[in-house]
Amino acid sequence: MASSVVFKSFTGLRHSSQEHPKVLHSHTNPISSFSYRRFRITASKSSPKLQNRNLRVAVIGGGPAGGAAAETLAKGGIETYLIERKLDNCKPCGGAIPLCMVGEFDLPLDIIDRRVTKMKMISPSNVAVDIGRTLKPHEYIGMVRREVLDAYLRERASTNGAKVINGLFLKMDIPKKGSENINSPYVLHYTEYDGKKGGTGERKTLEVDVVIGADGANSRVAKSIDAGDYDYAIAFQERIKIPSDKMVYYENLAEMYVGDDVSPDFYGWVFPKCDHVAVGTGTVTHKGDIKKFQLATRNRARDKILGGKIIRVEAHPIPEHPRPRRLSGRVALVGDAAGYVTKCSGEGIYFAAKSGRMCAEAIVEGSGNGKRMVDESDLRKYLEKWDKTYWPTYKVLDVLQKVFYRSNPAREAFVEMCADEYVQKMTFDSYLYKRVVPGNPLEDLKLAVNTIGSLVRANALRREMDKLSA
């Protein structure tokens, strides 16, 4: 990648989450505490003051986006509701998080299963390149289980005052147009599961002033505001319990496989968890063949996972680009619902949590800590800030995917490039810290030359293979 980062250090991380979340939160990371103290409240004087109540916001979806949004809202004086159907949700997800997320979101270290410091990028011809030589002693990629991370963020939101509802969002009534209805509430319809009505639940309604859609790729909130469709990938993952002697190999190592056999437009992975590995793949263009690609991924890793037992099978859609519309009135989309998953790497956890927090911050700021009504212009500040901060990252990764995932020779060239230390440094720095700045001009030039060379060699190889098959 032709980008690098501004280095940030992380100190004061907690080592245990066994205490009550309130106690945990009192020992916050200095970085996250500092950024929250600097948060400026600049509610417009023209915004109508709310009488005898605070602003009411419903967050639909309890993943990283919803949990981060609900916590920020509750801490900012907003009357907050978080609606999530599956409180034991385990989304099929590689589960990799960047180092900066641990600091920014004040995560306890014991919810991180593994600290990956080594990666193997494996080409279609099974050439393996070791990645991670440029990592500093304290740097790593965190591996988490989504059921653990999501539950922790929801619990912390609840501790800070958000009301967590075990419910299924069905639809919402949107205020009619017209000046007389400009501040009318959104009426949410949902089924609540509190154990009293058995498996059928109880139909309920809730009036709120603002709605944040954090309900994933199949977002019902997005459908409610006619947010439009997007291309999506199918991610398929198996959790495999492998013998303990084989688990030692994956103690701090993750593997990524590329090739037409494992995916025509993505990659296969083996990521370590607490006591098992997650083996998966994804595709946009050939969804019907996903099980065939998954079998190929297992076969590529066969010797290293031999004797393993599949303990869980998961599949889920992953958006490929932002939705055409991410905001309408006082309804905003965040995380997968908005389409915030990067091309090439398929990363979404950090961007989900970050977008949820940024959207919530815009609401807290616009409402003056919940004392005033907000409108679309307040929520639009979140979108403007998001696009300005992260659009370059999405664009670069989109280009990389189009260049290097288009054929096996191009993938061979990509893996060859990954052996370069400068490429590794740029890649890990950009991933770990999410701070993109220009790289070293001379090294960037060398990288460009090496990239062209790799692609030329790849095309020459393809021509020779075509001759043999003619």
C-alpha positions as CSV (number, residue, x, y, z in Angstrom):
1,M,0.0,0.0,0.0
2,A,1.2,3.5,-0.7
3,S,0.3,4.8,2.7
4,S,1.6,4.9,6.2
5,V,0.5,6.0,9.6
6,V,1.2,8.3,12.5
7,F,2.3,6.1,15.4
8,K,0.2,6.0,18.6
9,S,1.2,4.4,21.8
10,F,-1.3,2.6,24.0
11,T,-1.0,2.6,27.8
12,G,-3.1,1.7,30.8
13,L,-5.0,-1.2,29.2
14,R,-6.9,-3.3,31.7
15,H,-6.0,-7.0,32.1
16,S,-9.2,-8.3,33.4
17,S,-12.9,-7.9,32.9
18,Q,-14.0,-10.1,35.8
19,E,-15.0,-7.0,37.9
20,H,-18.3,-5.3,37.5
21,P,-18.4,-3.2,34.4
22,K,-18.8,0.0,36.4
23,V,-15.6,-0.7,38.2
24,L,-13.9,-1.5,35.0
25,H,-15.0,1.7,33.4
26,S,-13.6,3.8,36.2
27,H,-10.1,2.7,35.1
28,T,-10.3,4.0,31.6
29,N,-7.6,4.2,29.0
30,P,-6.0,7.6,29.1
31,I,-6.5,8.1,25.4
32,S,-10.2,7.3,25.3
33,S,-10.8,9.4,28.5
34,F,-8.9,12.3,27.0
35,S,-10.9,12.2,23.7
36,Y,-14.2,12.1,25.6
37,R,-13.2,15.1,27.9
38,R,-12.5,17.2,24.8
39,F,-15.9,16.5,23.3
40,R,-17.5,19.9,22.6
41,I,-21.2,20.5,23.0
42,T,-22.4,23.0,20.4
43,A,-26.2,22.5,20.1
44,S,-27.8,25.1,17.9
45,K,-29.7,27.8,19.7
46,S,-32.4,27.5,17.1
47,S,-33.0,23.8,18.0
48,P,-36.2,23.5,20.1
49,K,-35.6,22.8,23.8
50,L,-37.2,19.6,25.1
51,Q,-39.6,20.0,27.9
52,N,-39.5,17.8,31.0
53,R,-37.5,15.0,29.2
54,N,-34.3,14.3,27.4
55,L,-33.8,13.3,23.7
56,R,-34.9,9.7,23.1
57,V,-32.8,7.5,20.7
58,A,-33.3,3.9,19.7
59,V,-30.4,1.8,18.5
60,I,-31.5,-1.2,16.5
61,G,-28.9,-4.0,16.6
62,G,-26.5,-5.0,19.4
63,G,-23.2,-5.7,17.6
64,P,-20.1,-3.5,17.8
65,A,-21.8,-0.6,16.0
66,G,-24.9,-0.7,18.2
67,G,-23.0,-1.3,21.5
68,A,-20.6,1.6,20.9
69,A,-23.4,3.9,19.8
70,A,-25.6,3.1,22.8
71,E,-22.8,3.6,25.3
72,T,-21.8,7.0,23.9
73,L,-25.4,8.1,23.8
74,A,-26.1,7.1,27.4
75,K,-23.0,8.7,28.7
76,G,-24.0,11.9,26.8
77,G,-27.3,12.3,28.6
78,I,-29.5,10.7,26.0
79,E,-32.4,8.4,26.9
80,T,-31.1,5.3,25.1
81,Y,-32.8,2.1,24.0
82,L,-30.8,-0.8,22.4
83,I,-32.9,-3.5,20.7
84,E,-31.2,-6.8,19.9
85,R,-32.9,-10.1,19.0
86,K,-30.1,-12.5,19.7
87,L,-28.2,-11.6,22.8
88,D,-26.0,-14.7,22.4
89,N,-25.4,-13.7,18.7
90,C,-22.3,-15.2,17.1
91,K,-21.9,-13.6,13.7
92,P,-19.7,-15.6,11.3
93,C,-16.7,-13.3,11.3
94,G,-12.9,-13.8,11.3
95,G,-12.9,-11.7,14.5
96,A,-9.7,-9.7,13.8
97,I,-9.5,-6.3,15.5
98,P,-6.7,-3.7,15.1
99,L,-4.5,-2.6,18.0
100,C,-6.0,0.9,18.0
101,M,-9.4,-0.5,18.8
102,V,-8.2,-1.9,22.1
103,G,-7.1,1.5,23.2
104,E,-9.8,3.6,21.6
105,F,-12.6,1.5,23.0
106,D,-11.0,0.7,26.3
107,L,-11.3,-3.1,25.8
108,P,-10.2,-5.4,28.6
109,L,-7.4,-7.7,27.4
110,D,-9.1,-10.9,28.6
111,I,-11.8,-10.7,25.9
112,I,-9.0,-11.1,23.3
113,D,-8.5,-14.8,22.6
114,R,-5.2,-14.5,20.7
115,R,-2.6,-11.9,20.0
116,V,-1.5,-12.6,16.4
117,T,2.0,-11.4,15.6
118,K,2.6,-13.6,12.6
119,M,0.7,-14.2,9.4
120,K,1.2,-16.5,6.5
121,M,0.0,-15.3,3.1
122,I,-0.4,-18.4,0.9
123,S,-0.5,-18.1,-2.9
124,P,-2.5,-20.3,-5.4
125,S,0.6,-22.4,-5.9
126,N,1.0,-22.7,-2.1
127,V,4.0,-20.4,-1.9
128,A,3.9,-19.1,1.7
129,V,5.2,-15.7,2.7
130,D,5.7,-14.9,6.4
131,I,4.3,-11.5,7.4
132,G,4.9,-9.7,10.7
133,R,8.6,-9.0,10.7
134,T,8.0,-5.2,11.1
135,L,5.8,-5.5,14.1
136,K,7.1,-3.8,17.3
137,P,7.2,-5.9,20.5
138,H,3.9,-4.5,21.8
139,E,2.0,-4.7,18.5
140,Y,-0.4,-7.4,17.5
141,I,-3.7,-8.1,15.8
142,G,-6.4,-9.1,18.3
143,M,-8.6,-12.2,17.7
144,V,-12.0,-12.1,19.4
145,R,-15.2,-14.1,19.4
146,R,-18.1,-11.9,18.4
147,E,-20.4,-13.4,21.0
148,V,-17.8,-12.2,23.7
149,L,-17.0,-8.8,22.2
150,D,-20.6,-7.9,21.4
151,A,-21.9,-8.9,24.8
152,Y,-19.2,-6.9,26.6
153,L,-20.1,-3.7,24.6
154,R,-23.8,-4.1,25.3
155,E,-23.3,-4.7,29.0
156,R,-21.1,-1.6,29.2
157,A,-23.8,0.4,27.5
158,S,-26.3,-0.9,29.9
159,T,-24.0,0.0,32.9
160,N,-23.9,3.5,31.6
161,G,-27.7,3.8,31.4
162,A,-28.9,2.4,28.2
163,K,-31.9,0.1,28.3
164,V,-31.1,-3.1,26.5
165,I,-34.2,-4.8,25.1
166,N,-34.2,-8.4,23.9
167,G,-36.5,-7.9,21.0
168,L,-36.9,-8.1,17.2
169,F,-37.4,-4.8,15.4
170,L,-40.3,-5.2,12.9
171,K,-40.9,-1.8,11.4
172,M,-41.3,1.9,12.2
173,D,-43.9,4.6,11.5
174,I,-42.1,7.6,10.0
175,P,-43.5,11.1,10.8
176,K,-45.5,12.6,8.0
177,K,-44.0,15.5,6.1
178,G,-45.0,19.0,7.0
179,S,-43.8,21.7,9.4
180,E,-46.4,20.6,11.9
181,N,-44.8,17.1,12.1
182,I,-41.2,18.1,11.9
183,N,-40.5,17.0,15.5
184,S,-43.0,14.2,15.7
185,P,-41.7,10.9,17.1
186,Y,-40.8,7.7,15.2
187,V,-43.0,4.9,16.4
188,L,-41.1,1.6,16.5
189,H,-42.9,-1.8,16.4
190,Y,-41.0,-4.7,17.8
191,T,-41.5,-8.1,19.5
192,E,-40.0,-8.3,23.0
193,Y,-38.7,-11.6,24.4
194,D,-38.6,-11.4,28.1
195,G,-39.5,-15.0,29.0
196,K,-43.0,-14.2,30.0
197,K,-44.7,-15.0,26.6
198,G,-42.5,-17.9,25.7
199,G,-41.0,-18.2,22.2
200,T,-43.7,-16.0,20.6
201,G,-42.8,-12.8,22.5
202,E,-45.0,-9.8,23.0
203,R,-45.7,-7.1,20.4
204,K,-44.8,-3.6,21.6
205,T,-44.3,-0.1,20.4
206,L,-41.8,2.6,21.4
207,E,-41.7,6.3,20.5
208,V,-38.3,7.9,20.0
209,D,-36.9,11.0,18.4
210,V,-33.9,9.4,16.6
211,V,-33.2,6.0,15.2
212,I,-29.8,4.5,14.6
213,G,-29.8,1.4,12.3
214,A,-27.0,-0.9,13.4
215,D,-28.9,-4.1,12.4
216,G,-26.4,-5.5,9.9
217,A,-26.4,-6.2,6.2
218,N,-30.1,-7.2,6.1
219,S,-31.0,-4.0,7.9
220,R,-34.8,-3.5,8.4
221,V,-34.1,0.1,9.4
222,A,-32.4,0.6,6.0
223,K,-35.5,-0.8,4.2
224,S,-37.7,1.5,6.3
225,I,-36.0,4.6,4.9
226,D,-35.5,3.1,1.4
227,A,-31.8,3.2,1.7
228,G,-31.2,1.2,-1.4
229,D,-29.3,-2.1,-2.0
230,Y,-25.7,-2.9,-2.4
231,D,-23.6,-5.8,-3.6
232,Y,-22.7,-8.2,-0.8
233,A,-20.5,-11.2,-0.2
234,I,-21.4,-14.4,1.5
235,A,-19.0,-15.3,4.3
236,F,-19.0,-19.0,5.3
237,Q,-17.1,-20.1,8.4
238,E,-16.5,-23.3,10.3
239,R,-15.2,-23.4,13.9
240,I,-13.0,-26.4,14.2
241,K,-11.6,-27.8,17.4
242,I,-8.2,-29.2,16.5
243,P,-5.8,-31.4,18.7
244,S,-3.9,-29.4,21.2
245,D,-0.6,-30.2,19.7
246,K,-1.8,-28.7,16.4
247,M,-3.3,-25.7,18.2
248,V,0.3,-24.7,19.3
249,Y,1.0,-23.9,15.6
250,Y,-1.8,-21.3,15.6
251,E,-0.9,-19.9,19.0
252,N,-0.1,-16.5,17.6
253,L,-0.4,-17.2,13.8
254,A,-3.1,-16.5,11.3
255,E,-3.2,-17.8,7.7
256,M,-4.8,-16.3,4.6
257,Y,-5.2,-18.3,1.4
258,V,-5.7,-16.8,-2.1
259,G,-6.6,-18.6,-5.3
260,D,-9.5,-19.4,-7.6
261,D,-10.1,-22.6,-5.6
262,V,-10.8,-20.9,-2.3
263,S,-12.5,-17.8,-3.7
264,P,-12.7,-16.1,-7.1
265,D,-12.8,-12.6,-5.6
266,F,-11.8,-12.9,-1.9
267,Y,-9.7,-15.1,0.3
268,G,-9.8,-18.0,2.6
269,W,-8.6,-17.8,6.2
270,V,-7.6,-19.8,9.3
271,F,-7.8,-17.6,12.4
272,P,-7.0,-18.8,15.9
273,K,-9.5,-18.5,18.7
274,C,-9.4,-19.4,22.4
275,D,-9.4,-23.2,22.0
276,H,-10.2,-23.7,18.3
277,V,-9.6,-22.2,14.8
278,A,-12.1,-20.4,12.5
279,V,-11.8,-21.6,8.9
280,G,-13.7,-19.6,6.4
281,T,-14.0,-18.0,3.0
282,G,-16.2,-15.5,1.1
283,T,-17.4,-14.5,-2.3
284,V,-19.5,-11.9,-4.1
285,T,-19.6,-13.3,-7.6
286,H,-20.2,-17.1,-7.0
287,K,-22.4,-17.3,-3.9
288,G,-23.8,-20.6,-5.0
289,D,-20.4,-22.2,-4.9
290,I,-19.5,-21.1,-1.4
291,K,-19.5,-24.6,0.1
292,K,-17.1,-25.8,-2.6
293,F,-14.8,-22.9,-1.8
294,Q,-15.0,-23.7,1.9
295,L,-14.0,-27.3,1.2
296,A,-11.1,-26.1,-0.8
297,T,-10.0,-23.9,2.1
298,R,-10.1,-26.8,4.4
299,N,-8.1,-28.9,2.0
300,R,-5.4,-26.2,1.6
301,A,-5.0,-26.3,5.4
302,R,-5.6,-30.0,5.7
303,D,-2.4,-31.1,7.3
304,K,-2.5,-28.4,10.0
305,I,-6.1,-29.0,11.1
306,L,-6.0,-32.8,10.6
307,G,-8.1,-34.6,13.3
308,G,-10.2,-31.5,13.9
309,K,-13.9,-31.6,14.7
310,I,-16.3,-29.0,13.4
311,I,-18.1,-27.5,16.4
312,R,-20.1,-24.7,14.6
313,V,-21.0,-23.7,11.1
314,E,-21.9,-20.0,10.3
315,A,-22.8,-18.0,7.2
316,H,-23.7,-14.3,6.8
317,P,-23.9,-11.6,4.2
318,I,-21.2,-8.9,4.2
319,P,-21.7,-5.6,2.3
320,E,-19.3,-4.7,-0.4
321,H,-19.8,-0.9,-0.5
322,P,-21.8,1.8,1.3
323,R,-25.5,2.0,0.7
324,P,-26.8,4.7,-1.7
325,R,-28.5,6.4,1.2
326,R,-27.2,6.3,4.8
327,L,-29.4,9.0,6.3
328,S,-33.0,10.2,6.1
329,G,-34.5,12.7,8.5
330,R,-33.6,11.6,12.0
331,V,-32.6,8.1,11.0
332,A,-29.0,7.1,10.4
333,L,-27.2,3.9,9.4
334,V,-23.9,2.6,10.9
335,G,-21.7,-0.5,10.6
336,D,-22.8,-3.2,8.2
337,A,-26.2,-1.6,7.8
338,A,-24.4,1.4,6.2
339,G,-22.0,-0.8,4.2
340,Y,-18.8,-0.1,6.1
341,V,-16.8,-3.1,5.2
342,T,-13.4,-2.7,3.5
343,K,-12.7,-4.4,0.1
344,C,-9.6,-6.7,-0.1
345,S,-9.4,-7.3,3.6
346,G,-13.1,-7.6,4.5
347,E,-12.6,-5.8,7.7
348,G,-15.7,-4.5,9.5
349,I,-15.5,-4.7,13.3
350,Y,-13.5,-1.6,14.0
351,F,-15.4,0.5,11.4
352,A,-18.7,-0.7,12.8
353,A,-17.8,0.4,16.3
354,K,-16.2,3.6,15.1
355,S,-19.2,4.6,13.0
356,G,-21.6,3.9,15.9
357,R,-19.6,6.1,18.2
358,M,-19.2,8.9,15.6
359,C,-22.9,8.9,14.9
360,A,-23.8,9.0,18.6
361,E,-21.3,11.8,19.2
362,A,-23.0,13.9,16.5
363,I,-26.3,13.4,18.2
364,V,-25.0,14.2,21.7
365,E,-23.3,17.3,20.3
366,G,-26.3,18.5,18.3
367,S,-28.7,18.0,21.2
368,G,-26.6,19.6,23.8
369,N,-26.4,16.5,26.0
370,G,-29.9,15.5,25.2
371,K,-31.6,18.8,26.0
372,R,-32.6,19.8,22.5
373,M,-34.2,18.2,19.5
374,V,-31.9,17.3,16.6
375,D,-32.6,17.3,12.8
376,E,-31.0,15.7,9.7
377,S,-28.3,18.4,9.6
378,D,-27.0,17.2,13.0
379,L,-26.7,13.6,11.8
380,R,-25.2,14.7,8.5
381,K,-22.1,15.9,10.4
382,Y,-21.4,12.3,11.2
383,L,-21.5,11.3,7.6
384,E,-19.3,14.2,6.5
385,K,-16.7,13.4,9.2
386,W,-16.8,9.7,8.4
387,D,-16.3,10.1,4.6
388,K,-13.5,12.6,5.1
389,T,-11.7,10.3,7.5
390,Y,-12.1,6.9,5.9
391,W,-12.9,7.4,2.2
392,P,-9.2,7.1,1.2
393,T,-8.8,3.8,3.0
394,Y,-11.9,2.3,1.3
395,K,-10.7,3.5,-2.1
396,V,-7.2,2.2,-1.8
397,L,-8.4,-1.3,-0.7
398,D,-11.0,-1.3,-3.5
399,V,-8.3,-0.7,-6.1
400,L,-6.1,-3.4,-4.6
401,Q,-8.9,-5.9,-4.7
402,K,-9.6,-5.1,-8.4
403,V,-5.9,-5.4,-9.3
404,F,-4.7,-8.4,-7.3
405,Y,-7.8,-10.6,-6.9
406,R,-8.7,-10.8,-10.5
407,S,-6.7,-13.9,-11.5
408,N,-4.3,-16.5,-10.0
409,P,-1.3,-14.9,-11.7
410,A,-2.2,-11.6,-10.1
411,R,-2.6,-13.3,-6.7
412,E,0.8,-14.9,-7.1
413,A,2.2,-11.3,-7.7
414,F,0.3,-10.1,-4.7
415,V,1.8,-12.7,-2.4
416,E,5.3,-12.0,-3.9
417,M,4.9,-8.4,-3.0
418,C,3.9,-9.2,0.6
419,A,7.5,-10.5,1.1
420,D,8.8,-6.9,0.9
421,E,9.4,-5.4,4.3
422,Y,8.2,-1.9,3.2
423,V,4.9,-3.4,2.0
424,Q,4.5,-5.3,5.4
425,K,5.2,-2.1,7.4
426,M,2.8,0.0,5.4
427,T,0.1,-2.7,5.5
428,F,0.4,-3.4,9.3
429,D,0.7,0.3,10.2
430,S,-2.3,1.2,8.2
431,Y,-4.3,-1.7,9.7
432,L,-3.2,-1.4,13.3
433,Y,-3.7,2.3,13.7
434,K,-6.1,3.5,11.0
435,R,-4.1,6.7,10.5
436,V,-3.2,7.1,6.9
437,V,-0.4,9.6,5.8
438,P,1.9,9.7,2.8
439,G,4.7,7.2,2.9
440,N,8.4,7.5,2.0
441,P,8.6,8.8,-1.6
442,L,11.6,6.8,-2.5
443,E,10.2,3.6,-1.0
444,D,6.9,4.3,-2.7
445,L,8.7,4.5,-6.1
446,K,10.5,1.2,-5.4
447,L,7.2,-0.3,-4.4
448,A,5.6,0.9,-7.7
449,V,8.4,-0.6,-9.7
450,N,8.3,-3.9,-7.8
451,T,4.5,-4.1,-8.3
452,I,4.8,-3.6,-12.0
453,G,7.6,-6.2,-12.1
454,S,5.5,-8.7,-10.2
455,L,2.5,-8.2,-12.5
456,V,4.6,-8.5,-15.6
457,R,6.0,-11.8,-14.3
458,A,2.5,-13.0,-13.4
459,N,1.3,-12.2,-16.9
460,A,4.3,-14.0,-18.5
461,L,3.5,-17.0,-16.4
462,R,-0.2,-16.9,-17.5
463,R,0.9,-16.8,-21.1
464,E,3.1,-19.8,-20.7
465,M,0.4,-21.8,-19.0
466,D,-2.0,-20.9,-21.8
467,K,0.5,-22.3,-24.3
468,L,0.7,-25.6,-22.4
469,S,-3.1,-25.9,-22.2
470,A,-3.6,-25.0,-26.0
